[in-house]
């Protein structure tokens, strides 16, 4: 089963990279972009067909390694191919 963990900065944490991307997009003429937040997506190919088990394990991985939970949030979801 392919599981996706999306990690983003918490809303109150300044996203300097997101700000730079927003400014670059506006420079390229994409003026409709009001804000941009940059994160990361981690795809885990897990050896299980049990979604609940995979979700719980992936969340534990995110809490322990994949995300810095002091400044980052994460979402675990089933990856649609």
C-alpha positions as CSV (number, residue, x, y, z in Angstrom):
1,X,0.0,0.0,0.0
2,X,1.3,3.5,-0.9
3,X,0.9,6.0,1.9
4,X,1.5,9.7,1.6
5,X,2.7,11.8,4.5
6,X,2.5,15.6,3.8
7,X,4.5,17.8,6.1
8,X,4.0,21.5,6.3
9,X,5.1,24.3,8.6
10,X,2.5,25.2,11.2
11,X,0.5,28.3,10.2
12,X,2.2,30.6,12.8
13,X,5.7,29.6,11.6
14,X,7.3,32.0,9.0
15,X,7.8,30.2,5.7
16,X,10.7,32.0,4.1
17,X,10.9,29.5,1.2
18,X,7.2,29.9,0.5
19,X,7.6,33.7,0.5
20,X,10.4,33.4,-2.1
21,X,8.3,31.2,-4.3
22,X,5.4,33.6,-4.1
23,X,7.6,36.5,-5.1
24,X,9.1,34.5,-8.0
25,X,5.7,33.5,-9.2
26,X,4.5,37.2,-9.1
27,X,7.7,38.2,-11.0
28,X,6.7,35.7,-13.7
29,X,3.2,37.3,-13.9
30,X,1.2,35.0,-11.7
31,X,-0.2,37.9,-9.6
32,X,-3.2,36.0,-8.4
33,X,-1.0,34.1,-5.8
34,X,-1.6,35.8,-2.5
35,X,0.4,33.3,-0.4
36,X,2.5,30.2,-0.8
37,X,3.5,27.6,1.8
38,X,6.2,25.0,0.9
39,X,6.2,21.6,2.4
40,X,7.3,18.1,1.6
41,X,5.6,14.9,0.6
42,X,7.0,11.5,1.7
43,X,5.6,8.4,-0.1
44,X,5.9,5.2,1.9
45,X,5.4,1.8,0.1
46,X,4.1,-0.2,3.1
47,X,3.8,-4.0,3.3
48,X,0.1,-4.1,4.4
49,X,-3.3,-4.0,2.9
50,X,-4.8,-2.7,6.2
51,X,-5.4,1.0,5.8
52,X,-5.9,1.7,9.5
53,X,-2.7,-0.1,10.4
54,X,-0.8,1.7,7.7
55,X,-2.2,5.1,8.8
56,X,-1.3,4.6,12.4
57,X,2.2,3.4,11.6
58,X,2.9,6.2,9.1
59,X,1.6,8.8,11.7
60,X,4.0,7.3,14.2
61,X,6.9,7.5,11.7
62,X,6.0,11.2,11.1
63,X,5.9,11.9,14.8
64,X,9.3,10.3,15.4
65,X,11.3,11.2,12.3
66,X,9.6,12.6,9.3
67,X,8.2,15.8,10.8
68,X,9.6,18.2,13.4
69,X,6.3,18.4,15.4
70,X,7.5,21.6,17.2
71,X,7.2,23.6,14.0
72,X,5.5,21.3,11.5
73,X,2.2,19.6,11.0
74,X,1.6,16.5,9.0
75,X,-1.3,14.7,7.3
76,X,-1.3,11.0,6.5
77,X,-3.5,9.8,3.6
78,X,-3.8,6.9,1.2
79,X,-1.9,7.7,-2.0
80,X,-4.0,7.4,-5.1
81,X,-2.1,6.1,-8.1
